[in-house]
Amino acid sequence: MKSAWWFLIVSVLFQPALADTKEVLVECPFSDGTSASLLTTSSADGQRLFVKIDNQTQAAFTDMPDSDFVGEIVLAKCAGSSLIYAMNYGSPYLKGAVLRKNPTSGSLERIDFAEKAVPSLLYLGSQRMRLVIPNEGYEVSSKFLVYDYSAKSGQSPEAKGINALPDRKGYKVITLN
């Protein structure tokens, strides 16, 4: 009986240290009435991000499931019923994503990105999303990099370099910074 009490006392005292406590950074309502939460855990190495949607918690960067991204959060925002976040994890590139539920179909849509600058504009249409990022890395000779998402075909495989901002027609355009 004495060992049972000892175990109980030790488990209660050290439970906070052993638990992987996730803190809510941003709660974002989607257009279909559901929501997404951006969660974080902290350690001596930095922060680790998670996303909770429909009571399911997953790593924030699902495009690279075998990678463990730990670093400093540089963007965490709810804008236009979309959750957008980015992290500096030591690489010269920021790693981030935009999530929303399509206002027509209700299906989850996602743009994953990795660039040297923080995104500046988010274009939201009924069947498309666009994320505009200033080209600070100059891997291409354009002023901006644009990530496209189409409800029919998903995310374009690569960002497209452009010198003028995309046309706003058919989009709600949100300034992110």
N, C-alpha and C positions, 0 to 999 in steps of 0.2 A: 504494500500500500504506500509505503514511504517513497518508492521509486516512481509511482504514478503521480504523486504530488510534485515531485521534483521535475518530471517531464512536463507537467502542466505549467509550472512556474517558468521554466526555461522557454517553452514554446510561446507563452504569452509575452514574455520580455523581449524575445528576439524576433517575433513575427514581423514587425515593421522592417527590420533589416533584411529579412529573408524574402519578403514579398516584392514582387515586381510592380510597384505602385505606378500607375499611369495617371498623369495629370491632364485634364482637358485644357487645350490651348484655345481652340475655336470650335464652336458649335454652329453648324451651317444648315439652315432649312433648305431643302430641295423643292422644286416646283410641284412635285407630286404629294407634298405633305410629309414625307419622310425627312430624315436629316442625316448628316454625317458629322462625326466628331474627329478632330485632329488631336491625337493624344501623344504625350511624350513621357519618356523616362529619362532620368539624368544619372550620369556617372562621372567619375573623374575625367574620363575621355571626352565627354560632351553629351549631347542629347541624341536619343533614338526616337524616330517617329513611327506612329501607328495610325491607322484609320479605322473607325468603327462606323459601319453602315448596316442598317437592319439587324442590329444586335450581333453582328459578326465583326470581330476585330482581326485585322491583318496588318502585315508590314506595310508601310507607306509606299514603298517602291516595289511594286509587283513585277515590273518589267525585268528586274534583275534579282530573282528570288534567292540566289545563292550568295548575294553580297550583303554585308552588314554595314549599313551607313550610319556613322556616328559623327556628329559635328555640331555646328552652330546653326540655328534656324534663322534665316534671313528674310523669309516671307511666310506668313500664316494669316490667311484672310478669307472671309466669306464675301463674295461679290457676285451679284446677279444670280442668286440661287446656285452658285458654284463655289466649291472649296478649292483654293489654290495655295500651294505651299512650296517652299524651296529651302534647301539646306546646303551650307558650305561644309564639306566633309574633308577638306585638306587638298583635294584636287584643284587645279585651276578652274574647274567647272563646278557650277552649282547644279545640284540634282533636284528635280521637282516634278510636280504633277498638277493637273487641273481635273477635278471630278464634278460631274453634274448628272442629274437625271434628265433625260430628254423630255422637254415639255409636252411633246405630242405622244410619244410611245411609252414614256416612263422608264425606259431602259437606261442603265448606267453607262455613261460615256466618260472617256479618260484620254487626256493628252499627257504623255511623259516627255520630259525635256531635260537636256543637260547643256548648259551654255555658261559663258563667263559672266554674263550680266543678268540682273533680275528682270523678269518680264515687265513690260510697261503697259500693254493694252491687251484686253480680252474681248474678242468679238463673239457674240452669242447670237446664233440664228436658230430657227426651229429645227433644222436638219444638219447644221454645221457649227463648229467652233473653230476659232483661230486664236492663236496666242502669238503676240508680237514681242520680240526681244531685240533691244539694240545690239548691233554686232560689235562688241568690244574686243572679240578675239581676232577678228579679221582673217579667219580661215578662208573666207570668200570675200570678194571685193564689194559687197553690198552694205547698205546702211542698216538694214534690219534683217532678222531671221524670223520666218513665220512657220509655225507648226499648225497643220490643218487636221481637223477631224471631221469626217463625214459619217452620218448615221448609216449610210449604205455600205461604206467600205472601211470604216474605222480610221485610225490614224495613218497619215502619210508616213512612209518609211524614213524620210529625212526632212529636215527643215529646209525651207526654200529661201534663198537670198533675194531681197528686193531693195530698191532704192527709194521708193515712195510708199507711204502707208496704203494698205488695202482699202478698197472702196467700202464705205460704211452702209451702202444700200442693202437692206434686208437683215441687218445686224443691229443689235444693241451693243454699243461699244462702251467698255468700262475701263477707266484709267486706274491702274493698279498701284502707282507710286506717287 
